[in-house]
Amino acid sequence: MKIQTVDAGVWWIAIADEIRPREGLTWQKLFETVQKEFKFAEVPTQLPQGNRGYEFKQGSLEDAEGTIVITLLAVYNDGINVAVPSDTRKAEKALQAAMDVFYSLGIREPVTPPLHYYVSTIVADFERPLDNLLPSSLLKSIATAMPVEGDAQLYTFRLNFDPSRIPGRLGPINPTNFLIERRVGVPYERNRYFSQANTTTEKHLELLEQIERSV
């Protein structure tokens, strides 16, 4: 397997009433402090519409290991979403840096444990197609049923938990997705797949390696 791209995101969601500053927080102060820390190239210019939140784009964080590029920092009344063009470890570092900024501005630590989960995205070239995850006889039957001649090939599959069995506030969000599908616009013979999973980059890679061994 050859990795082409790795991206990651992390969500931190609390109960809004528990984290709101008791004395309020002006947009100007939030803007100035965030910009001083992360130097975003694109910043929000108006109040957010609906549930979009304030979106800061294309910034960076300097730490002991170097520069962490931050694709997105979205700030909501009940939490934060951070996206980076790298792994979940760096996404977590950026999240913690953002949390330090917000706590310094008067955001309160929540009483109820916040929801905290990852989104890992990987594009990779596999040595073999994933068709063997299904019986060849089934693929042949499907191909025969089609109106043109050809080979039926696995395009995508997706797994997750039953949300009705996930307790508490996580149920409606259901951060248990695992998706793998062929990369759009790439010939099938390249065996290039897009995969997204609600886990760390490290565990995500381990799962993809296990899938590749199984075929």
C-alpha positions, 0 to 999 in steps of 0.5 A: 500500500502506498499512501498518497495523502493524509488529513485529519480532524478533531471535534470537541463539543461541550454543553454551551451553558457550561462553557460560556464566559460569565462576563461574555466575550467580544468578537474583537477580543476573540479575533485578536487573540486567535490571530496572534496565536495562529496567523490565519490567512482567511478570517470570518468577516461577519457573524455566522449564519445558522450553525456554521460558527466562526471559520478561520482558515489556513493558519499554523502553530509552532511547537517544539517539533516544528510547524503544524499547518491548520486548514480550519479552526471552526468555533461554535457556541458549544465547541471547536472543530480543527482540521489539519493536512496531516495526522490526528496527533497534530490535530490534537496538538492544534486543538489543545493550543486552541483550548488554551487560547479560549480558556485564557479568554474566559471560556470555562471548563465544562462540568459535563465531559465534552464529546471528543472524537477524530476524523481520519482521511487517507488516500492510498494505492493498494497493490490489489483491488478490494474485489476479493472482499466479496465472493467472485461468484456474486460479482459475476452474477451482478455483472451478468445482470447488467445491461452491458458486458463487463466486470463488476468491481467493488466500488465502496463499502461503509461500516458503523454502529447502530446509533440506537445502541450508543448511549448519551449524547454520542448517539445522534452524532454516531462517530463510528464510521469507517468508509472506503471507496475508489477515488473518483476520477481515477481508473480502477486499474490504479487501485486508488481508494479514499478512506475515512474513519472516526479513529486516529491516523495510526489505527486507521492505517492499521485497519487499511493494512489489515484490509489489504492483507485480506485481499 
